[in-house]
Amino acid sequence: MPSSPRSIPYPGAIRINVQGAFIVDDEPSRPPSSVGLRTADINGGGKNTHNRDIVLPYHTADVSHIAVDIGGSLAKLVYFTRDGDSIGGRLNFTMFETENVEDLFAFMSKLISAKRQSISDGSVDAETTSTERKKVYIMATGGGAYKFYDRMRKELDVEIWREDEMECLIVGLDFFITEIPTEVFTYSEQNPMSFVDAKADIYPYLLVNIGSGVSLIMVSGPRQFKRIGGSSLGGGTLWGLLSLLTGAKSFDEMLDMAANGDNTNVDMLVGDIYGSDYGRIGLKSTTIASSFGKVFKKRLESADGVQISDQTGNSVELYGASHEHEDGEDVAPPARFRAEDISRSLLYAVSNNIGQIAYLQAQRYNLEHIYFGGSFIRGHPQTMNTLSYAINFWSNGEKKAFFLRHEGYLGAVGAFLKRQPTGWGRRNSMEEKR
């Protein structure tokens, strides 16, 4: 059995032993356990979108911190817990909507209390119970690390270490690419999840991080990066517009609607214009020629009320049933559109735009590997297929789109690992034998 790394009291200054690490798939709720800090003891109001903890079967050292990445729309939390009666533990992942930040703080407070209790009741090794080692730290990144800094310190009564957002993204992504099996994959309709082996030779690459907005980051080496582009049309755009156009109450509900929608009722396709493919320039009849391109025509032709329908079939009225132009002339009201169709159309519009921007920047800087991260993706098939198709189409198959099973947690994991000493990782995860 491998020897145990020593606990180090300073925030982040601990080697994470990833020997034998694996991702937990579709795990049922774990029963409470009485020893140390356990996930089941602090279950709270967060949403574990994928239920994919990472088990670290040989990590025995104490961890003095939890990490949080607070973005404009979502807050992502990463923390370590002991795993039953085994010698190891696991990284846990959960998220909250930023507008419900009080729920996030309540959950973090439970984590901190459980951690302090594990120290005081002797669950943590006596060697680690010095005054300094009784402290719990928050490693925070994202805009909320600054916006909510004073509030976090006051309400949680802990030390807050703020970390650079872009650097945390890179540290987190490097960790997933090089250390965690079955984390990175390519996506296509024919082969929805084709895993890529963890590897050490990963540079250079392009990270397209899609949160509320979009950042494109060229990474040339460990912590060597440059932001080379971005877009304000990201997850926040989709969330905002669909909250206006549909009755959806959450981003996940919007994605569910998109999964059940038919964008051809809203989008104008090449086939709608040509009646067939436009083979000379490589466009299939199913290619979107104009996002929302059918809406105006249907609006003029419609004599119905101005409504869309939500998932339950209930109508959501957007305007009055009669309209007048500025000059007093009567204008026909818009047609009835299903919220599901609108959701899918807008998802495609935003995703296609991001995919093309990503390709153009990858082409400009001669980057072959393009990694998509951020909470916008959420493991959603239509999103991944659209991004992957865009990269493959525009590059003629020369560039590849890669996705991650923990795509929304790059920044939080990076903050968790940020202050690692050099030499950490699968190949150097253990303390040298004495």
For each residue, the residues with C-beta under 8 A, 3 or more apart:
1: 58 87
2: 17 19 58 430
3: 430 431 433
4: 60 61 87 431
5: 14 15 17 59 60 61 429 430 431
6: 61 431
7: 14 61 62 64 125 127 128 133
8: 13 14 61
9: 13 64 128 130 132 133 135
10: 13 64 419
11: 64 65 137 139 159 161 419
12: 65 137 139 161 416 417 418 419 420
13: 8 9 10 419 420 421
14: 5 7 8 61 62 63 64 420
15: 5 61 420 421 424 429 430 431
16: 56 59 417 420 424 429
17: 2 5 56 58 59 60 61 88 429 430
18: 21 56 59 179 180 425 426 429
19: 2 57 58 426 429 430
20: 56 57 58
21: 18 54 55 56 57 179 180 181 426
22: 54 55 181 182
23: 52 53 54 55 180 181 182 183 405
24: 27 51 52 53 54 55 90
25: 51 52
26: 51
27: 24 30 51 53
28:
29: 40 43
30: 27 33 38 39 40
31: 40
32: 38 40 41
33: 30 36 38 40 41 82 84 85
34:
35: 38 82 85 123
36: 33 81 82 118 123 124
37: 41 42 80 81 82 111 114 115 118 123
38: 30 32 33 35 41 42 81 82 114
39: 30 42 43 53 81 90 92
40: 29 30 31 32 33 43
41: 32 33 37 38 114
42: 37 38 39 107 110 111 114
43: 29 39 40
44: 94 103 106 107 110
45: 96 100 103 106 107
46: 77 94 95 96 103 104 107
47: 94 95 96 252
48: 51 52 92 93 94 95
49: 95 252 378 379 408
50: 93 379 405 406
51: 24 25 26 27 48
52: 23 24 25 48 93 405 406
53: 23 24 27 39 90 91 92 93
54: 21 22 23 24 90 91 180 406
55: 21 22 23 24 83 88 89 90
56: 16 17 18 20 21 59 80 88 89 90 91
57: 19 20 21 83 86 87 88
58: 1 2 17 19 20 87 88
59: 5 16 17 18 56 80 88 89
60: 4 5 17 87 88
61: 4 5 6 7 8 14 15 17
62: 7 14 124 125 128 133
63: 14 80
64: 7 9 10 11 14 133 135 136 137
65: 11 12 136 137 138 139 161 416
66: 77 78 79 80 108 111 112 115 136 137 138 139 416
67: 77 78 79 138 139 140 141 412 413 415 416
68: 75 76 77 78 104 108 138 139 140 141 142 144 145 412 415
69: 75 76 140 141 142 145 165 168 409 411 412 415
70: 75 98 101 104 140 141 142 143 144 145 147 148
71: 74 75 76 98 142 143 144 211 212 375 411
72: 98 143 211 212 213 236
73: 97 98 211 212 235 236 239 251 375
74: 71 95 96 97 98 211 251 375 408
75: 68 69 70 71 95 96 97 98 101 104 142 144
76: 68 69 71 93 94 95 375 408 409 411 412
77: 46 66 67 68 93 94 95 96 104 107 108 412
78: 66 67 68 91 92 93 409 412 413 415 416
79: 66 67 91 92 111
80: 37 56 59 63 66 89 90 91 92
81: 36 37 38 39 89 90 92
82: 33 35 36 37 38 88 89 123
83: 55 57 86 88 89 90
84: 33
85: 33 35
86: 57 83
87: 1 4 57 58 60
88: 17 55 56 57 58 59 60 82 83
89: 55 56 59 80 81 82 83
90: 24 39 53 54 55 56 80 81 83
91: 53 54 56 78 79 80 413 416
92: 39 48 53 78 79 80 81
93: 48 50 52 53 76 77 78 406 409 412
94: 44 46 47 48 76 77 107
95: 46 47 48 49 74 75 76 77 375 408
96: 45 46 47 74 75 77 100 101 103 104 107
97: 73 74 75 100 250
98: 70 71 72 73 74 75 101 104 144
99:
100: 45 96 97 103 104
101: 70 75 96 98 104 105 144 148
102: 105 106
103: 44 45 46 96 100 106 107
104: 46 68 70 75 77 96 98 100 101 107 108
105: 101 102 108 109 151 152 155 156
106: 44 45 102 103 109 110
107: 42 44 45 46 77 94 96 103 104 110 111
108: 66 68 77 104 105 111 112 138 152 156
109: 105 106 112 113 155 156
110: 42 44 106 107 113 114
111: 37 42 66 79 107 108 114 115
112: 66 108 109 115 116 136 156 157 158
113: 109 110 116 117
114: 37 38 41 42 110 111 117 118
115: 37 66 111 112 118 119 136
116: 112 113 119 120 134 136
117: 113 114 120 121 123
118: 36 37 114 115 121 123 124
119: 115 116 123 124 128 129 133 134
120: 116 117
121: 117 118
122: 126
123: 35 36 37 82 117 118 119
124: 36 62 118 119 128 129
125: 7 62 128 129
126: 122 129
127: 7
128: 7 9 62 119 124 125 133
129: 119 124 125 126 133 134
130: 9 133 134
131: 134 135
132: 9 135
133: 7 9 62 64 119 128 129 130
134: 116 119 129 130 131
135: 9 64 131 132 158 159
136: 64 65 66 112 115 116 158
137: 11 12 64 65 66 158 159 160 161
138: 65 66 67 68 108 152 156 158 159 160 161
139: 11 12 65 66 67 68 161 163 415 416 418 419
140: 67 68 69 70 144 145 149 152 160 161 162 163 415
141: 67 68 69 70 145 162 163 164 165 168 411 412 414 415
142: 68 69 70 71 75 145 165 411
143: 70 71 72 146 147 165
144: 68 70 71 75 98 101 140 147 148
145: 68 69 70 140 141 142 148 149 160 162 163 165
146: 143 149 162
147: 70 143 144
148: 70 101 144 145 151 152
149: 140 145 146 152 153 160 162
150: 153 154
151: 105 148 154 155
152: 105 108 138 140 148 149 155 156 158 160
153: 149 150 156 157 158 159 160
154: 150 151 157
155: 105 109 151 152
156: 105 108 109 112 138 152 153
157: 112 153 154
158: 112 135 136 137 138 152 153
159: 11 135 137 138 153
160: 137 138 140 145 149 152 153
161: 11 12 65 137 138 139 140 419
162: 140 141 145 146 149
163: 139 140 141 145 167 168 414 415 418
164: 141 167 168
165: 69 141 142 143 145 168 169 411
166: 169 170 215 217 225 227
167: 163 164 170 171 223 225 414 418
168: 69 141 163 164 165 171 172 410 411 412 413 414 415 418
169: 165 166 172 173 207 209 215 217 373 410 411 414
170: 166 167 173 174 207 217 219 223 225 414
171: 167 168 174 175 223 413 414 417 418
172: 168 169 175 176 409 410 411 412 413 414 415 416 417
173: 169 170 176 177 207 219 371 373 404 410 414
174: 170 171 177 178 202 219 222
175: 171 172 178 179 180 413 414 417 425
176: 172 173 179 180 183 184 404 406 410 413
177: 173 174 183 184 198 199 202 371
178: 174 175 198 199 200 202 425 426
179: 18 21 175 176 198 425 426
180: 18 21 23 54 175 176 183 198
181: 21 22 23 195 197 198
182: 22 23 185 195 405
183: 23 176 177 180 195 198 404 405 406
184: 176 177 195 196 198 371 402 403 404
185: 182 193 194 195 196 402 403 404 405
186: 191 194 196 388 400 401 402 403
187: 191 192 193 194 381 384 385 388 401 403
188: 191 192 194 385 388 389
189: 192 385
190:
191: 186 187 188 194
192: 187 188 189 381
193: 185 187
194: 185 186 187 188 191
195: 181 182 183 184 185
196: 184 185 186 199 402
197: 181
198: 177 178 179 180 181 183 184 426
199: 177 178 196 202
200: 178 427
201:
202: 174 177 178 199 205 369
203: 219 220 221
204: 218 219 220 221 365 367
205: 202 218 219 367 368 369 370 371
206: 216 217 218 219 358 361 362 365 367 369 370 371
207: 169 170 173 215 216 217 219 225 371 373 410
208: 214 215 216 354 358 370 371 372 373 374
209: 169 214 215 216 217 373 374 410
210: 214 234 235 354 372 373 374 375 376 377
211: 71 72 73 74 214 215 234 235 236 374 375 376
212: 71 72 73 234 235 236 239
213: 72 230 231 232 233 234 235 236
214: 208 209 210 211 230 231 232 233 234 354 357 374
215: 166 169 207 208 209 211 227 229 230
216: 206 207 208 209 227 228 229 230 357 358 361
217: 166 169 170 206 207 209 225 226 227 228
218: 204 205 206 225 226 227 228 361 365 367
219: 170 173 174 203 204 205 206 207 224 225
220: 203 204 224 225 226
221: 203 204 224
222: 174
223: 167 170 171
224: 219 220 221
225: 166 167 170 207 217 218 219 220
226: 217 218 220
227: 166 215 216 217 218 230
228: 216 217 218 361 364 365
229: 215 216 357 361
230: 213 214 215 216 227
231: 213 214 234 353 354 357
232: 213 214 237
233: 213 214 237 350 353 354
234: 210 211 212 213 214 231 237 238 350 354 374 376
235: 73 210 211 212 213 238 239 251 350 374 375 376
236: 72 73 211 212 213 239 240
237: 232 233 234 240 241 350
238: 234 235 241 242 251 254 346 347 350 376
239: 73 212 235 236 242 243 251 254
240: 236 237 243 244
241: 237 238 244 245 346
242: 238 239 245 246 248 254 257 342 343 346
243: 239 240 246 248 254
244: 240 241
245: 241 242 308 318 339 342 346
246: 242 243 254 257 308 310 316 339 342 343
247: 310 314 316 339
248: 242 243 253 254 257 310 339 343
249: 253
250: 97 253 254
251: 73 74 235 238 239 254 255 375 378
252: 47 49 255 256 378
253: 248 249 250 256 257 311
254: 238 239 242 243 246 248 250 251 257 258 343 347
255: 251 252 258 259 343 347 378 380 383
256: 252 253 259 260 311
257: 242 246 248 253 254 260 261 310 311 339 340 343 344
258: 254 255 261 340 343 344 346 347 380 382
259: 255 256 344 380 381 382
260: 256 257 311 340
261: 257 258 338 339 340 341 342 343 344 345
262: 265 338 340 341 344
263: 266 267 288 341 344 345 348
264: 267 269
265: 262 294 337 338 341
266: 263 291 292 294 295 337 341 342 344 345
267: 263 264 288 289 290 291 292 293 294 345 348
268: 272 273 288 289 290 293 294
269: 264 272 273 285 286 287 288 289
270: 273 274 277 278 283 284 285 286 287 288 289
271: 274 275 276 277 285 286
272: 268 269 289 293 294
273: 268 269 270 289
274: 270 271 277 278 285
275: 271 285
276: 271 285
277: 270 271 274 283 284 285
278: 270 274 281 282 283
279: 282 283
280:
281: 278
282: 278 279
283: 270 277 278 279 287 289
284: 270 277 287
285: 269 270 271 274 275 276 277
286: 269 270 271
287: 269 270 283 284
288: 263 267 268 269 270 291 348 349 352
289: 267 268 269 270 272 273 283 293
290: 267 268 293
291: 266 267 288 345 346 348 349 352
292: 266 267 295 345 346 349
293: 267 268 272 289 290 296
294: 265 266 267 268 272 297 298
295: 266 292 298 299 334 335 337
296: 293 299 300
297: 294 300 301
298: 294 295 301 302 334 335 337
299: 295 296 302 332 333 334 335
300: 296 297 332
301: 297 298 332 335
302: 298 299 332 333 334 335 336
303: 332 333
304: 307 333 335 336
305: 315 317 321 333 336
306: 317 318 319 320 321 323 333 334
307: 304 315 316 317 318 336
308: 245 246 315 316 318 336 337 338 339 342
309: 313 314 315 316 336 337 338 339
310: 246 247 248 257 313 314 315 316 339
311: 253 256 257 260 339 340
312:
313: 309 310
314: 247 309 310
315: 305 307 308 309 310 336
316: 246 247 307 308 309 310 339
317: 305 306 307
318: 245 306 307 308 334
319: 306 323 333 334
320: 306 323
321: 305 306 333
322: 330 333
323: 306 319 320 330 331 332 333
324: 328 329 330 331
325: 328 329 330 331
326:
327:
328: 324 325
329: 324 325
330: 322 323 324 325
331: 323 324 325
332: 299 300 301 302 303 323
333: 299 302 303 304 305 306 319 321 322 323
334: 295 298 299 302 306 318 319 337
335: 295 298 299 301 302 304
336: 302 304 305 307 308 309 315
337: 265 266 295 298 308 309 334 341 342
338: 261 262 265 308 309 341 342
339: 245 246 247 248 257 261 308 309 310 311 316 342 343
340: 257 258 260 261 262 311 343 344
341: 261 262 263 265 266 337 338 344 345
342: 242 245 246 261 266 308 337 338 339 345 346
343: 242 246 248 254 255 257 258 261 339 340 346 347
344: 257 258 259 261 262 263 266 340 341 347 348 382
345: 261 263 266 267 291 292 341 342 348 349
346: 238 241 242 245 258 291 292 342 343 349 350
347: 238 254 255 258 343 344 350 351 380 382 383 386
348: 263 267 288 291 344 345 351 352 382 386
349: 288 291 292 345 346 352 353
350: 233 234 235 237 238 346 347 353 354
351: 347 348 354 355 382 383 386 387 390
352: 288 291 348 349 355 356 386 390
353: 231 233 349 350 356 357
354: 208 210 214 231 233 234 350 351 357 358 387 390
355: 351 352 358 359 386 387 389 390 391 394 401
356: 352 353 359 360 390 394
357: 214 216 229 231 353 354 360 361
358: 206 208 216 354 355 361 362 370 372 387 390 391 401
359: 355 356 362 363 370 390 391 394 395 399
360: 356 357 363 364 394
361: 206 216 218 228 229 357 358 364 365 367
362: 206 358 359 365 366 367 368 370 391 395 399
363: 359 360 366 394 395 399
364: 228 360 361
365: 204 206 218 228 361 362
366: 362 363
367: 204 205 206 218 361 362 370 399
368: 205 362 398 399 400
369: 202 205 206 399 400 402
370: 205 206 208 358 359 362 367 391 399 400 401 402
371: 173 177 184 205 206 207 208 402 403 404
372: 208 210 358 377 384 387 401 402 403 404 407
373: 169 173 207 208 209 210 377 404 407 408 410
374: 208 209 210 211 214 234 235 377 407 408 410
375: 71 73 74 76 95 210 211 235 251 378 407 408
376: 210 211 234 235 238 383
377: 210 372 373 374 380 383 384 387 403 407 408
378: 49 251 252 255 375 383 407 408
379: 49 50 384 405 407
380: 255 258 259 347 377 383 384
381: 187 192 259 384 385
382: 258 259 344 347 348 351 385 386
383: 255 347 351 376 377 378 380 386 387
384: 187 372 377 379 380 381 387 388 401 403
385: 187 188 189 381 382 388 389
386: 347 348 351 352 355 382 383 389 390
387: 351 354 355 358 372 377 383 384 390 391 401
388: 186 187 188 384 385 391 392 401 403
389: 188 355 385 386 392 393
390: 351 352 354 355 356 358 359 386 387 393 394 401
391: 355 358 359 362 370 387 388 394 395 399 400 401
392: 388 389 395 397 399 400 401
393: 389 390 396
394: 355 356 359 360 363 390 391
395: 359 362 363 391 392 398 399
396: 393
397: 392
398: 368 395
399: 359 362 363 367 368 369 370 391 392 395
400: 186 368 369 370 391 392
401: 186 187 355 358 370 372 384 387 388 390 391 392
402: 184 185 186 196 369 370 371 372
403: 184 185 186 187 371 372 377 384 388 407
404: 173 176 183 184 185 371 372 373 407 410
405: 23 50 52 182 183 185 379
406: 50 52 54 93 176 183 409 410 413
407: 372 373 374 375 377 378 379 403 404 410
408: 49 74 76 95 373 374 375 377 378
409: 69 76 78 93 172 406 412 413
410: 168 169 172 173 176 207 209 373 374 404 406 407 413 414
411: 69 71 76 141 142 165 168 169 172 414 415
412: 67 68 69 76 77 78 93 141 168 172 409 415 416
413: 67 78 91 168 171 172 175 176 406 409 410 416 417
414: 141 163 167 168 169 170 171 172 173 175 410 411 417 418
415: 67 68 69 78 139 140 141 163 168 172 411 412 418
416: 12 65 66 67 78 91 139 172 412 413
417: 12 16 171 172 175 413 414 420 424
418: 12 139 163 167 168 171 414 415
419: 10 11 12 13 139 161
420: 12 13 14 15 16 417 424
421: 13 15 424
422:
423: 428
424: 15 16 417 420 421 428 429
425: 18 175 178 179 428 429
426: 18 19 21 178 179 198 429
427: 200
428: 423 424 425
429: 5 15 16 17 18 19 424 425 426
430: 2 3 5 15 17 19
431: 3 4 5 6 15 434
432:
433: 3
434: 431
